[in-house]
Amino acid sequence: MPGLLGKKIGMTSIFSADGKNVPCTVIELGPCVVTQIKTVEKDGYDALQLGFEQKKEKHTTQPMAGHFKKAGVAPQRHLAEFKGFDGEYKLGDTITVDKIFTNDDFVDIQGTSKGKGFQGVVKRHGFGGVGQSTHGQHNRLRAPGSVGACSYPAKVFKGMRMAGQMGNERVTVQNLRVLAVMPEHNTLLIKGSIPGSKGSIVIVEK
């Protein structure tokens, strides 16, 4: 579906028409420029490549500088492809938030979740732990317990829930409602929370 690249600004809350305080996330969405048009004849599928946030030419590699020059746009910091756009857009066109989204739309948002570092099974997977500290329990309260059998199968099966890196992965949250579109500030108000820290890049699709 069509969408745009944006940046998570932070969270706030607004009052609904019936007086309820609704938590929401503020996203700076666009404006995005069309940097490439992919077609079935040339690439095997239809899509638009959009760029978000300008950067200096000296910070751009020569191949990418040629790519942006061909499109007639300034170098862009972030790129993403979107399907579902009709054929009305050309290279170099600017797409703003009010051209894609309206109030009460439902959107899917992709982002990179906050990294939590190396975590144990209680925090990472919700294990209950031992639950008591009597009978000589020393440091086994949050331990994972047994992870494998004896001589058979003589290994730990793949997918076993164990301690490890938590967070810092691509996450998609679906069916979030758009509370308000503010084209004068290039922002969206989304009901609820979305993955990522403040300032992280997100992809919003219809």
Disulfide bonds with the S-S distance in Angstrom:
none
